[in-house]
Amino acid sequence: MSLVAERTGITGRRGPRARVVGRTLAAIAIGAAAVGLFACYLRLSATYAAGSDGASNALEAWDLLHGNWLLRGWTLTDVSFYTTELPEYAIVELARGLRPDVVHIAAAITYTLLVLTAAALARGRASGAEGWARALITVGIMLAPQLGNGVRVLLAQPDHVGTQVLLLAIFLLLDRGPRRWYTVAALWVLLTIAVVADKITIVDAAVPLAFAAMLHAIWASTARNGWRADQVDDPGGRPGGSRRGGSRVGRSRVGRAASALRGQWFELWVAVAAGCAVGAGQLIITGIGRLGGFAMMPVETGMVTPGRVPDHLSMALQDTLNLFGADVGAAPPGPQAVLAWLHAPGIALAAAAIGLAVWRVPCRADLISDVLAVGLVVNLAGFVASVIPATPFDARELAAALPFGAVLAGRIFGPWLTSARLISARPPGGRRARFRPRVAALLLASGERARFRPGVAALLLAGGCQLGALGYEAAQPAAVSPEQALAGWLAARHLTTGLGTYTEDNAITLDSGGAVRMLTVSWRSPAAGGTAARLYQSSASWYDPRTGYADFVVTGPADGTADLIPRAEILALAGPPALTYRFESFTIMVWDENLLALLASPPSRAPGDIGHP
């Protein structure tokens, strides 16, 4: 200990008590931040009215909560959310009941967890200033989703966002867990759970994990052992050698390569676990179906024609800007446009980090950054090459871009930000020491030096701007769906079960708290087979005329003309109605008979002939 340290009592080392106090204060700060983020995201989610997708998941969770563990009779979309959002919705409903705010509460919880998990993954094993810089960069990029479509994708309903929470948790386990067999086993279990919930896991995690882990195994073993094919000579010292010596050389090469790869057993087993998780997840889904559980719609996709690739590239760019909150073109003039511009540095930082990460693959010291970089490339390439891009809402297929890019920005630029030009403390007799002797003594005793970089000030400024953006967005008024008012109107007139289209039906059911049950049907003319039950985000038991009685139809352009039911199809099903009501933009037609008994069979998964009067 130096003389100055002895005189001041400062050694530069934190004792056990100081470390405990520091960690306790950090935990309190993170907990308070989590509560604050949840409150803001709850307000932000409410700016977009819950639609039928979120309402469908709430109804599925309600059935799950009431003992239908396998969701018997249900037909889901091509994404089940069975092991991610549905349990979350069920827990929220256990506390709140079947209410429309369940969707907003669950979405706020999901996005809060996403931000915190991304921050933890960005921090990695770093500590001190570097760890905080990594986490804060990531949080700053993700902090304030853009109003409108950004909120719709990230905070309105399950759209692969909850899947990203689980995937980041898997990467966090791989990053911080020990290189032991049980880490690989836990990774396989969690990845299997993710595949059951959402097959985008294959693109976002399974393929990148397998590829990056194999690449690391091969590269690390080669670098560690110094093995090269052209470095192996025959026993006599002659390159290549004789035919007999060549066989020994070949065996030597193979043996040395195998021995080198055995040293990278952890990476090899990670790759194997990623592949096995895909198969195990599909087996579980098939087993649930065989046991009478839920059925799923097939994944409908295909390869785009070459002529459409430029349009898809443009859509991918716009959707990425939207996810990062920097879609200036979609923001109305005024404060929202200013906030979109303030998000531009964040996406620029993420883009630079992605470029650097891809350029240096494989990075021996950072398997996680390689996994994230490969995952982004695979995700974006698959999006552009598929037939999926059509509307701004399809940005949900790129949901991984935001957390993956933000984490890469934190992991790559956090160390750079804190490895700044150093300013040494002056000797104790200098002017600085005269005014701040204890600070000078601390620096001298511990060997530390003051750090400075303009980027720190830029980080603080950007963080303040993002906090301001989040506050502005959270202060916006909540949206009110037209279905919510209709649900109350129907319940007041004891119209409890009716037919309609998917856009409104499950939303009305949720808005009424289950007091009104709207059933989606496939509207078709008699020549096309007649109107039938539509098995899409619905349960077959709803359509049983022995247990249900539907006596009205709802149609209207509240959500656009695409869901208008042709009057000819309605009359073909049940003839002229006994009563007709008008409520706001809706038309409600009532009959004196059970419309469920008039539905044709078999059920259909298509919406039928809708979209015109």
C-alpha positions in Angstrom: 0.0 0.0 0.0 1.4 3.4 -0.9 2.1 6.2 1.5 -0.7 8.3 0.1 -3.2 5.4 0.4 -2.1 4.8 4.0 -2.6 8.4 4.9 -6.0 8.7 3.3 -7.3 5.3 4.1 -8.2 4.6 0.5 -6.8 1.5 -1.2 -8.8 1.5 -4.5 -10.2 -1.9 -3.7 -13.8 -2.4 -2.7 -14.3 -4.5 0.4 -17.0 -7.2 0.7 -19.4 -4.8 2.4 -19.0 -2.2 -0.3 -19.5 -4.8 -3.0 -22.7 -6.0 -1.3 -24.0 -2.4 -1.0 -23.1 -1.7 -4.6 -24.9 -4.8 -5.9 -27.9 -4.1 -3.7 -28.2 -0.5 -5.0 -27.8 -1.7 -8.6 -30.6 -4.3 -8.1 -32.9 -1.7 -6.6 -32.2 0.7 -9.5 -32.8 -2.1 -12.1 -36.0 -3.1 -10.3 -37.3 0.5 -10.3 -36.4 0.9 -13.9 -38.3 -2.3 -14.8 -41.4 -1.0 -13.0 -41.1 2.4 -14.8 -40.6 0.7 -18.1 -43.7 -1.5 -17.6 -45.8 1.5 -16.7 -44.7 3.4 -19.8 -45.1 0.4 -22.1 -48.6 -0.3 -20.7 -49.6 3.2 -21.7 -47.9 2.9 -25.0 -49.6 -0.4 -25.8 -53.0 1.2 -25.1 -52.4 3.7 -27.9 -53.2 0.8 -30.3 -56.5 -1.0 -29.8 -56.3 -4.7 -29.3 -57.3 -6.6 -32.4 -58.6 -10.1 -33.1 -55.1 -11.7 -33.1 -54.4 -10.6 -29.5 -58.0 -11.3 -28.5 -57.7 -14.9 -30.0 -54.7 -15.6 -27.9 -56.5 -14.2 -24.8 -59.4 -16.6 -25.4 -57.0 -19.5 -26.0 -55.3 -18.7 -22.7 -58.7 -18.5 -21.0 -59.5 -22.0 -22.2 -56.1 -23.2 -21.1 -56.7 -21.7 -17.6 -60.0 -23.5 -17.3 -58.5 -27.0 -17.8 -58.3 -27.4 -21.6 -54.5 -28.0 -21.3 -54.1 -29.3 -24.9 -56.6 -26.8 -26.3 -58.7 -29.6 -27.7 -60.8 -28.6 -30.7 -58.8 -25.4 -31.4 -57.3 -24.5 -34.7 -54.5 -22.1 -34.3 -52.5 -20.1 -36.9 -49.1 -21.3 -38.0 -47.7 -20.0 -34.7 -49.0 -21.6 -31.5 -47.5 -19.4 -28.8 -48.3 -22.5 -26.7 -45.2 -22.3 -24.5 -44.5 -18.5 -24.5 -47.3 -15.9 -24.6 -50.3 -18.2 -23.8 -49.0 -19.1 -20.3 -48.2 -15.4 -19.8 -51.8 -14.5 -20.8 -53.2 -17.2 -18.5 -51.2 -15.8 -15.6 -52.5 -12.2 -16.3 -56.0 -13.5 -16.7 -55.7 -15.3 -13.4 -55.2 -11.9 -11.8 -57.4 -9.8 -14.1 -60.0 -12.1 -15.5 -61.1 -12.0 -19.2 -60.8 -8.3 -20.0 -59.5 -6.4 -23.0 -56.6 -4.9 -21.0 -55.1 -8.4 -20.7 -53.6 -8.0 -24.1 -52.0 -4.6 -23.2 -50.7 -5.9 -19.8 -49.1 -9.0 -21.3 -47.6 -7.0 -24.2 -46.1 -4.5 -21.7 -44.6 -7.3 -19.6 -43.2 -9.0 -22.7 -41.5 -5.9 -24.1 -40.1 -4.9 -20.6 -38.6 -8.4 -20.4 -37.2 -8.1 -23.9 -35.4 -4.8 -23.1 -34.0 -6.1 -19.8 -32.9 -9.4 -21.3 -31.3 -7.7 -24.2 -29.4 -5.4 -21.8 -28.2 -8.4 -19.8 -27.0 -10.2 -23.0 -25.2 -7.1 -24.2 -23.5 -6.7 -20.9 -22.2 -10.3 -21.1 -19.4 -11.0 -18.6 -18.2 -7.3 -18.6 -18.4 -5.4 -15.4 -18.0 -1.8 -14.2 -18.2 1.0 -16.7 -17.9 -1.3 -19.7 -20.8 -3.4 -18.5 -23.0 -0.4 -17.9 -22.1 1.1 -21.3 -22.9 -2.0 -23.2 -26.3 -2.3 -21.4 -27.2 1.3 -21.8 -26.5 1.4 -25.5 -28.8 -1.5 -26.0 -31.5 -0.1 -23.9 -31.3 3.3 -25.6 -31.8 1.7 -29.0 -34.9 -0.3 -27.9 -36.3 2.1 -25.3 -39.1 4.0 -27.3 -40.9 2.1 -30.0 -42.4 4.2 -32.8 -46.1 5.1 -32.5 -48.3 3.4 -35.0 -47.1 0.3 -36.7 -44.1 0.1 -34.4 -46.3 -0.2 -31.4 -48.6 -2.6 -33.3 -45.8 -5.0 -34.0 -43.9 -4.7 -30.7 -46.5 -3.9 -28.1 -50.0 -4.7 -29.4 -50.2 -8.5 -29.6 -48.0 -11.7 -29.9 -46.0 -11.3 -33.1 -42.7 -13.1 -32.5 -41.7 -10.6 -29.8 -42.3 -13.0 -26.9 -40.2 -15.6 -28.8 -37.3 -13.2 -28.8 -37.4 -13.0 -25.0 -36.9 -16.7 -24.8 -34.2 -16.7 -27.5 -32.2 -14.0 -25.8 -32.5 -16.0 -22.6 -31.0 -19.0 -24.4 -28.1 -16.9 -25.7 -27.6 -15.5 -22.2 -27.3 -19.0 -20.9 -24.8 -19.9 -23.6 -22.8 -16.7 -22.9 -22.6 -16.9 -19.1 -23.2 -20.6 -18.4 -20.3 -23.0 -17.7 -18.9 -25.2 -20.5 -20.6 -28.3 -19.0 -23.0 -30.9 -20.4 -25.9 -29.6 -18.3 -25.6 -26.2 -20.1 -26.0 -27.9 -23.4 -29.0 -29.9 -22.0 -30.7 -26.8 -20.7 -30.1 -25.1 -24.1 -31.7 -28.0 -25.9 -34.8 -28.0 -23.6 -35.3 -24.2 -23.9 -34.8 -24.2 -27.7 -37.3 -27.1 -28.0 -39.8 -25.1 -26.0 -39.2 -22.1 -28.3 -39.7 -24.3 -31.5 -43.1 -25.5 -30.1 -44.2 -22.0 -29.6 -42.9 -20.4 -32.8 -41.2 -21.9 -35.8 -39.4 -18.7 -36.5 -37.0 -20.0 -33.9 -35.5 -22.2 -36.5 -34.5 -19.2 -38.6 -33.6 -16.8 -35.7 -31.8 -19.3 -33.4 -31.5 -22.9 -34.4 -29.7 -22.4 -37.7 -27.5 -19.5 -36.5 -26.5 -21.5 -33.4 -25.6 -24.6 -35.3 -23.7 -22.7 -38.0 -21.8 -20.4 -35.6 -21.0 -23.2 -33.2 -19.6 -25.5 -35.9 -17.6 -22.7 -37.3 -16.1 -21.9 -33.9 -15.3 -25.5 -33.3 -13.5 -25.9 -36.6 -11.7 -22.6 -36.4 -10.7 -22.7 -32.8 -9.4 -26.3 -33.0 -7.4 -25.5 -36.1 -5.9 -22.3 -34.6 -5.1 -24.0 -31.3 -3.4 -27.0 -32.7 -1.7 -25.2 -35.6 -3.0 -28.0 -37.9 -2.7 -27.4 -41.6 -2.9 -29.9 -44.4 0.3 -28.6 -46.0 2.2 -28.8 -42.7 2.0 -32.6 -42.4 5.0 -34.4 -44.0 6.0 -38.0 -44.2 8.2 -39.6 -41.5 11.2 -39.1 -43.6 10.7 -35.4 -43.7 9.7 -35.2 -47.4 6.5 -33.3 -48.1 4.0 -35.7 -49.6 6.3 -38.7 -49.3 5.9 -42.1 -50.9 2.7 -43.9 -51.6 3.1 -45.9 -48.4 4.2 -42.9 -46.4 1.3 -41.0 -47.9 -1.2 -43.3 -46.4 0.4 -42.7 -43.0 0.3 -39.0 -43.6 -3.4 -39.2 -44.5 -4.2 -41.1 -41.3 -2.1 -38.6 -39.4 -4.0 -35.7 -40.8 -7.4 -37.2 -40.0 -6.3 -38.2 -36.5 -4.9 -34.7 -35.7 -8.1 -33.1 -37.1 -10.3 -35.4 -35.0 -8.2 -34.8 -31.9 -8.4 -31.0 -32.4 -12.2 -31.2 -32.8 -12.6 -33.2 -29.7 -11.1 -30.3 -27.8 -14.1 -28.2 -29.0 -16.7 -30.7 -27.7 -18.9 -27.9 -26.2 -19.4 -26.1 -29.5 -20.0 -29.3 -31.3 -22.7 -30.4 -28.8 -24.3 -26.9 -29.0 -24.7 -27.4 -32.8 -26.1 -30.9 -32.3 -28.5 -29.6 -29.6 -29.8 -26.9 -31.9 -30.5 -29.4 -34.6 -32.2 -31.9 -32.2 -34.4 -29.2 -30.8 -36.0 -28.6 -34.1 -36.9 -32.2 -34.5 -38.0 -32.5 -30.8 -40.3 -29.5 -31.1 -42.0 -30.8 -34.2 -42.5 -34.2 -32.5 -44.2 -32.5 -29.5 -46.5 -30.5 -31.8 -47.4 -33.7 -33.7 -47.9 -35.6 -30.4 -50.3 -32.9 -29.1 -52.3 -33.3 -32.3 -52.4 -37.1 -32.0 -53.7 -36.7 -28.4 -56.6 -34.6 -29.7 -55.0 -31.3 -28.9 -54.9 -28.2 -31.1 -54.3 -28.2 -34.8 -52.2 -25.7 -36.6 -52.4 -24.0 -40.0 -49.6 -24.9 -42.3 -46.8 -22.3 -42.9 -47.6 -20.8 -46.2 -44.6 -19.3 -47.9 -42.6 -19.7 -51.1 -39.7 -18.1 -53.0 -40.1 -14.7 -54.6 -39.7 -14.2 -58.3 -36.4 -12.3 -59.2 -38.4 -9.3 -60.4 -39.9 -8.7 -56.9 -36.6 -8.8 -55.0 -36.0 -5.0 -55.3 -39.5 -4.3 -53.9 -38.8 -6.7 -51.0 -35.5 -5.1 -50.3 -37.3 -1.8 -50.0 -39.9 -3.3 -47.7 -37.2 -4.8 -45.6 -35.5 -1.5 -45.2 -38.7 0.3 -44.3 -39.8 -2.4 -41.9 -36.4 -2.3 -40.2 -36.6 1.5 -39.9 -40.0 1.1 -38.3 -38.9 -1.5 -35.8 -36.0 0.8 -34.7 -38.4 3.8 -34.5 -36.6 5.7 -37.3 -39.3 5.5 -40.0 -39.5 9.2 -40.8 -41.7 8.6 -43.8 -44.4 6.9 -41.7 -44.4 9.6 -39.0 -46.8 12.5 -39.2 -45.2 16.0 -39.3 -44.5 17.4 -35.9 -43.2 15.8 -32.7 -43.4 12.3 -34.0 -41.2 13.1 -37.1 -38.7 14.7 -34.7 -38.7 11.6 -32.6 -38.1 9.4 -35.6 -35.1 11.5 -36.5 -33.8 11.1 -33.0 -33.9 7.3 -33.5 -31.6 7.5 -36.5 -28.3 7.4 -34.6 -29.6 4.2 -32.9 -30.2 2.3 -36.1 -27.0 3.7 -37.6 -25.1 2.3 -34.6 -26.8 -1.0 -34.9 -26.1 -1.2 -38.6 -22.4 -0.5 -38.1 -22.3 -3.1 -35.4 -24.0 -5.7 -37.6 -21.5 -4.9 -40.4 -18.5 -5.3 -38.1 -19.9 -8.4 -36.6 -20.5 -10.1 -39.9 -17.1 -9.0 -41.2 -15.2 -10.6 -38.3 -17.1 -13.9 -38.2 -15.9 -16.1 -36.7 -14.8 -14.1 -33.6 -13.0 -16.5 -31.4 -13.7 -14.5 -28.2 -17.4 -13.9 -28.8 -19.6 -16.8 -30.0 -22.8 -14.9 -29.1 -22.0 -12.0 -31.4 -21.4 -14.5 -34.2 -24.8 -16.2 -33.5 -26.6 -12.8 -33.6 -24.8 -11.7 -36.8 -25.6 -15.0 -38.5 -29.2 -14.8 -37.2 -29.7 -11.3 -38.6 -28.3 -12.3 -42.0 -30.5 -15.5 -42.2 -33.6 -13.6 -41.0 -33.2 -10.7 -43.5 -32.3 -13.0 -46.4 -35.3 -15.2 -45.7 -37.6 -12.2 -45.5 -36.5 -10.8 -48.8 -36.4 -14.2 -50.6 -39.9 -15.2 -49.4 -43.4 -14.1 -50.6 -44.2 -12.8 -47.1 -43.5 -9.0 -47.5 -46.8 -7.3 -48.5 -47.8 -4.8 -45.8 -46.1 -2.8 -43.1 -47.5 -5.3 -40.5 -45.3 -7.9 -42.0 -42.4 -6.2 -40.1 -43.4 -8.8 -37.4 -41.4 -11.3 -39.4 -38.3 -9.2 -38.7 -38.9 -8.8 -35.0 -35.5 -10.3 -34.2 -33.7 -7.4 -36.0 -34.4 -5.0 -33.2 -33.0 -6.9 -30.2 -30.3 -8.7 -32.1 -29.0 -5.4 -33.6 -29.3 -3.5 -30.3 -27.3 -6.2 -28.5 -24.6 -6.3 -31.1 -24.3 -2.5 -30.8 -23.9 -2.7 -27.1 -21.4 -5.6 -27.2 -19.2 -4.0 -29.9 -19.3 -0.3 -29.1 -19.6 -0.5 -25.3 -15.9 -1.6 -24.9 -14.8 1.1 -27.4 -16.8 3.8 -25.5 -15.1 3.0 -22.2 -11.6 2.3 -23.5 -11.0 6.0 -23.9 -8.0 8.2 -23.9 -6.9 8.4 -20.3 -6.0 11.4 -18.3 -3.6 10.7 -15.5 -4.1 12.2 -12.1 -1.5 14.8 -11.1 0.9 14.2 -8.3 -0.3 15.0 -4.8 1.5 18.3 -4.9 -0.3 19.4 -8.0 -3.2 21.8 -8.2 -5.8 19.1 -8.7 -4.6 17.3 -5.6 -4.7 20.4 -3.5 -8.4 20.8 -4.3 -9.4 17.1 -4.3 -6.8 15.2 -2.3 -8.9 12.1 -1.6 -9.7 11.7 -5.4 -6.0 12.1 -6.2 -5.0 9.6 -3.5 -7.5 7.1 -4.7 -6.3 7.3 -8.3 -2.6 7.0 -7.2 -3.2 4.2 -4.7 -5.2 2.0 -7.1 -3.3 2.8 -10.2 -6.5 3.9 -11.9 -6.7 6.9 -14.2 -9.5 9.1 -15.1 -11.3 8.2 -18.3 -12.8 10.6 -20.8 -14.3 10.3 -24.2 -16.8 12.6 -26.1 -18.9 9.4 -26.8 -19.8 9.3 -23.1 -21.5 12.7 -23.4 -23.1 11.6 -26.6 -24.5 8.5 -24.9 -25.9 10.5 -22.1 -27.5 13.0 -24.5 -29.0 10.2 -26.6 -30.3 8.5 -23.5 -32.0 11.7 -22.4 -33.6 12.1 -25.8 -34.9 8.5 -25.8 -36.4 9.0 -22.3 -38.1 12.1 -23.5 -39.4 10.2 -26.5 -40.8 7.5 -24.3 -42.5 10.0 -22.0 -44.1 11.8 -25.0 -45.4 8.5 -26.4 -46.7 7.2 -23.1 -48.6 10.5 -22.7 -50.7 9.9 -25.8 -54.4 9.0 -25.4 -55.5 5.4 -25.4 -57.2 4.1 -28.5 -60.8 2.9 -28.4 -61.8 0.2 -30.8 -65.2 0.4 -32.4 -65.9 -3.2 -31.3 -65.7 -2.2 -27.7 -68.8 0.0 -27.9 -70.6 -2.6 -30.0 -69.9 -5.3 -27.4 -71.6 -3.2 -24.7 -74.6 -2.5 -27.1 -75.1 -6.2 -27.9 -74.8 -7.3 -24.2 -77.4 -4.7 -23.2 -79.9 -6.2 -25.7 -79.2 -9.8 -24.6 -77.7 -10.6 -28.0 -75.2 -13.1 -26.7 -74.1 -15.3 -29.7 -73.8 -14.2 -33.3 -71.9 -14.7 -36.6 -69.5 -12.4 -38.3 -65.9 -12.1 -39.7 -62.5 -12.7 -38.0 -61.5 -9.1 -37.8 -64.2 -8.3 -35.3 -65.5 -11.5 -33.8 -62.9 -12.5 -31.1 -62.3 -8.8 -30.4 -65.9 -8.3 -29.5 -65.9 -11.5 -27.4 -62.9 -10.2 -25.4 -64.3 -6.6 -25.2 -67.5 -8.0 -23.6 -65.5 -10.2 -21.1 -67.1 -13.2 -22.7 -70.7 -12.0 -22.2 -71.1 -11.9 -26.0 -69.7 -14.7 -28.2 -69.1 -13.8 -31.8 -68.3 -16.7 -34.1 -66.3 -16.5 -37.3 -67.7 -18.3 -40.3 -66.7 -18.8 -43.9 -69.2 -16.8 -46.0 -69.9 -18.7 -49.3 -72.7 -18.9 -51.8 -74.7 -22.1 -52.1 -72.9 -22.8 -55.3 -69.6 -22.7 -53.5 -70.8 -25.1 -50.8 -72.7 -22.7 -48.5 -71.7 -20.7 -45.4 -69.7 -23.0 -43.0 -67.9 -22.7 -39.7 -64.4 -21.2 -40.1 -61.8 -23.1 -38.1 -59.2 -20.3 -37.7 -58.3 -19.1 -34.2 -61.5 -20.8 -33.0 -62.7 -23.9 -31.2 -64.9 -26.4 -33.0 -67.1 -26.7 -29.9 -68.4 -23.2 -30.4 -70.3 -24.2 -33.5 -72.2 -27.2 -32.1 -76.0 -26.3 -32.4 -76.7 -28.6 -29.5 -74.9 -26.4 -27.1 -74.9 -23.0 -28.7 -77.6 -20.7 -30.1 -76.6 -18.0 -32.6 -79.4 -15.7 -33.8 -77.8 -12.6 -35.3 -75.1 -11.5 -37.8 -72.9 -8.4 -37.5 -71.4 -6.7 -40.5 -69.9 -3.2 -41.2 -66.9 -1.2 -42.5 -65.5 -0.2 -39.0 -62.2 -1.9 -39.8 -62.4 -1.3 -43.6 -64.4 -2.7 -46.4 -62.3 -5.9 -46.7 -64.5 -7.6 -44.0 -68.0 -6.6 -45.3 -70.3 -9.6 -45.6 -72.3 -9.7 -48.9 -76.0 -9.4 -48.2 -76.6 -12.2 -50.7 -74.6 -14.6 -48.6 -76.5 -13.7 -45.5 -79.8 -14.1 -47.1 -78.7 -17.5 -48.7 -77.9 -18.7 -45.2 -81.1 -17.7 -43.3 -83.4 -15.7 -45.5 -84.7 -12.2 -44.5 -84.0 -11.2 -40.9 -86.8 -10.6 -38.4 -85.1 -7.4 -37.1 -82.4 -5.1 -38.4 -80.5 -2.6 -36.2 -77.9 0.1 -37.0 -75.3 1.0 -34.4 -72.6 3.4 -35.5 -71.1 1.8 -38.6 -72.4 -1.7 -37.9 -75.5 -3.5 -39.2 -77.0 -6.1 -36.9 -79.5 -8.6 -38.3 -81.5 -10.8 -36.0 -83.5 -14.0 -36.7 -85.8 -16.2 -34.6 -83.9 -19.4 -35.2 -80.5 -21.0 -34.5 -78.2 -20.0 -37.3 -75.7 -22.7 -36.2 -78.1 -25.4 -37.4 -78.0 -23.8 -40.9 -74.2 -23.9 -41.4 -73.0 -26.2 -44.1 -70.3 -28.8 -43.6 -67.5 -29.5 -43.6 -65.9 -26.5 -41.9 -63.5 -24.3 -43.8 -60.3 -22.5 -42.9 -60.8 -19.8 -45.6 -62.7 -16.5 -44.9 -64.9 -17.0 -47.9 -66.4 -14.4 -50.2 -66.2 -11.2 -48.2 -65.1 -7.6 -48.9 -68.1 -6.3 -50.8 -71.8 -5.4 -49.9 
